[in-house]
C-alpha cells in the first residue's frame, strides 16, 4: 500500500486537539522568524488535512497545498468550504518527484513529512528550486528518536533527525540565515510511561 492510501485510512480521525494546537504553535513561530505578509505565495508539501494552512492562510497570500492522500485532501477541502477560505489551492501531486512549473514561492513549508522521505537532503535541494531569490523554507519534524514514536513504522524512513545534520543540509544547499530550534515536544504513552518526542523547526533563506 502506498503512503497516500495509508493516510486515506486515518484521514477522518487525523485531526486531534493536540495536533490542532501544535499547528497553531508552528504558525506562531513562523510569524516570529519570517517576515510573512499578505503578498507571500506559499507552497505546502505534505499538507494533509490542512491543519497548518487553515491557520497560516489568515496571514499570507495564495497557498498551494500538495498531498498524496485523497482522503486527507477531502477533509481539507471541507474545511476550506466550511471556513470560506479563498486563498488556498489544493493539488494531489508529488512535487518532490514530479515537476511543478512555478518557481516563485516566497515560502515553502513542510510539516512532519521529511521522516517519510528516502532522501531528505535531496528533497531540500528540490524545495530550493521552487523558491524565488530571498524566499524561505521552513521544515518541522521529529528530532532523533528511538523508533517508538509511530506505533507502525511502515513508510517511516527515518526515526527523526539530529539538528546538526539538518543544519548541514541547509548549509550544503546554500541557504543563509539558518535556524534549527526545538519548538515543542509531543507526548505519547509507551509501555505504560509517557515519553517526550522533541520536534524541531528549521528555517533558511535562499
Secondary structure by P-SEA (a helix, b strand, c coil): ccaaaaaaaaccccccaaaaaaaaaaaaaaaacccccccbbbbbcccccaaaaaaacccccbbbbbbccaaaaaaaaaaaaaaccccbbbbcccccccccccccccbbbbcccccccccaaaaaaaaaaaccccbbbbbbbbccccccccccccccccccccaaaaaaaaaaacccbbbbbbcbbbbbbcccbbbbbbbbbbbbcc
